[in-house]
Amino acid sequence: MILPFYLFFTVFVIIPIIVNIGLSFTNYNLDQMSFIGVKNYLNLMTDRFFWVSLKNTAIYTFFTLIFTMTLGLLLAIVLNRKLTGLKFFRTSFYLPNVTSMVAVSMVWLWLYEPSHGIVNQALGWFGIGGRQWLFDVNTALGSIIVMSIWKYTGYYMVVFLAGLQGIPGYLYEAVTVDGANGFQKFIHITLPMLTPVTFFLLVTGIINNFNVFEQVNVMTGGGPMNATTTIVHQIYSRAFFDFLMGYAASLSVVLLLIVLVLTTLNFKYSNQGADLDIG
């Protein structure tokens, strides 16, 4: 029964990874290909665009993950109560997550538009001068992070909501008898019981955010002055604009190793909820 899975995994995951690693040791440029050893990796160490993209990717991942997880948890707590219009609010917050990233990016391009965009117009109502959000090196990456937080928070909300609804009610009843207030219930019951969910979101969030590409490519193309370029955007640019397939493959291998190390560290230093003690 599991043979088809292994075949699928081998053909579409293992073999492409092995081929990509092999390409990273060549100078393949669509016309020729020869073995050059670790030259691509040595060039990568002195490539300032790689280091800029690595820094941008790390900043994007850190802030996007922190805010999406925090806001997602707060929304889940609020929407786990009996409220009027509960289905409407849950659907509304989750809707951006199922919308195409390209479509969302186009909408936010309009929102950030310097002359007629809603963001600058709203700031004008309070006497605050507008900015060229996506054309300023100081605000471009932050603008993309805000857009990504808006799009992905609904997903985190739904997963946290599922986790909240799996917490047995008798736990809250027991501590209520002992006189615990709402904050104490949150610290001593809710957060510990959500540890497996939080761990899952943390690992998948790091992997997904390190692969950020679509919004960068659509909204800024990596600019201005590489202020928003990311590792995946650099892979795309080197492969399909510079036709340096071998070099792009070496970037892919580095990205794979970074994600692998971060995931391994998460597994090593997170308890995954396996040793919960809520007694």
Secondary structure in CASP SS format (residue, H / E / C, confidence):
PFRMAT SS
TARGET T0000
AUTHOR 0000-0000-0000
METHOD secondary structure of the structure
MODEL  1
M C 1.00
I C 1.00
L H 1.00
P H 1.00
F H 1.00
Y H 1.00
L H 1.00
F H 1.00
F H 1.00
T H 1.00
V H 1.00
F H 1.00
V H 1.00
I H 1.00
I H 1.00
P H 1.00
I H 1.00
I H 1.00
V H 1.00
N H 1.00
I H 1.00
G H 1.00
L H 1.00
S C 1.00
F C 1.00
T E 1.00
N C 1.00
Y C 1.00
N C 1.00
L C 1.00
D C 1.00
Q C 1.00
M C 1.00
S C 1.00
F E 1.00
I C 1.00
G C 1.00
V C 1.00
K H 1.00
N H 1.00
Y H 1.00
L H 1.00
N H 1.00
L H 1.00
M H 1.00
T C 1.00
D C 1.00
R H 1.00
F H 1.00
F H 1.00
W H 1.00
V H 1.00
S H 1.00
L H 1.00
K H 1.00
N H 1.00
T H 1.00
A H 1.00
I H 1.00
Y H 1.00
T H 1.00
F H 1.00
F H 1.00
T H 1.00
L H 1.00
I H 1.00
F H 1.00
T H 1.00
M H 1.00
T H 1.00
L H 1.00
G H 1.00
L H 1.00
L H 1.00
L H 1.00
A H 1.00
I H 1.00
V H 1.00
L C 1.00
N C 1.00
R C 1.00
K C 1.00
L C 1.00
T C 1.00
G C 1.00
L H 1.00
K H 1.00
F H 1.00
F H 1.00
R H 1.00
T H 1.00
S H 1.00
F H 1.00
Y H 1.00
L H 1.00
P H 1.00
N H 1.00
V H 1.00
T C 1.00
S C 1.00
M H 1.00
V H 1.00
A H 1.00
V H 1.00
S H 1.00
M H 1.00
V H 1.00
W H 1.00
L H 1.00
W H 1.00
L H 1.00
Y C 1.00
E C 1.00
P C 1.00
S C 1.00
H C 1.00
G C 1.00
I H 1.00
V H 1.00
N H 1.00
Q H 1.00
A H 1.00
L H 1.00
G H 1.00
W H 1.00
F C 1.00
G C 1.00
I C 1.00
G C 1.00
G C 1.00
R C 1.00
Q C 1.00
W C 1.00
L C 1.00
F C 1.00
D C 1.00
V C 1.00
N C 1.00
T C 1.00
A H 1.00
L H 1.00
G H 1.00
S H 1.00
I H 1.00
I H 1.00
V H 1.00
M H 1.00
S H 1.00
I H 1.00
W H 1.00
K H 1.00
Y H 1.00
T H 1.00
G H 1.00
Y H 1.00
Y H 1.00
M H 1.00
V H 1.00
V H 1.00
F H 1.00
L H 1.00
A H 1.00
G H 1.00
L H 1.00
Q H 1.00
G C 1.00
I C 1.00
P C 1.00
G H 1.00
Y H 1.00
L H 1.00
Y H 1.00
E H 1.00
A H 1.00
V H 1.00
T H 1.00
V H 1.00
D C 1.00
G C 1.00
A C 1.00
N C 1.00
G H 1.00
F H 1.00
Q H 1.00
K H 1.00
F H 1.00
I H 1.00
H H 1.00
I H 1.00
T H 1.00
L H 1.00
P H 1.00
M H 1.00
L C 1.00
T H 1.00
P H 1.00
V H 1.00
T H 1.00
F H 1.00
F H 1.00
L H 1.00
L H 1.00
V H 1.00
T H 1.00
G H 1.00
I H 1.00
I H 1.00
N H 1.00
N H 1.00
F H 1.00
N C 1.00
V C 1.00
F C 1.00
E H 1.00
Q H 1.00
V H 1.00
N H 1.00
V H 1.00
M H 1.00
T C 1.00
G C 1.00
G C 1.00
G C 1.00
P C 1.00
M C 1.00
N C 1.00
A C 1.00
T C 1.00
T C 1.00
T C 1.00
I H 1.00
V H 1.00
H H 1.00
Q H 1.00
I H 1.00
Y H 1.00
S H 1.00
R H 1.00
A H 1.00
F H 1.00
F C 1.00
D C 1.00
F C 1.00
L C 1.00
M H 1.00
G H 1.00
Y H 1.00
A H 1.00
A H 1.00
S H 1.00
L H 1.00
S H 1.00
V H 1.00
V H 1.00
L H 1.00
L H 1.00
L H 1.00
I H 1.00
V H 1.00
L H 1.00
V H 1.00
L H 1.00
T H 1.00
T H 1.00
L H 1.00
N H 1.00
F H 1.00
K H 1.00
Y H 1.00
S C 1.00
N C 1.00
Q C 1.00
G C 1.00
A C 1.00
D C 1.00
L C 1.00
D C 1.00
I C 1.00
G C 1.00
END
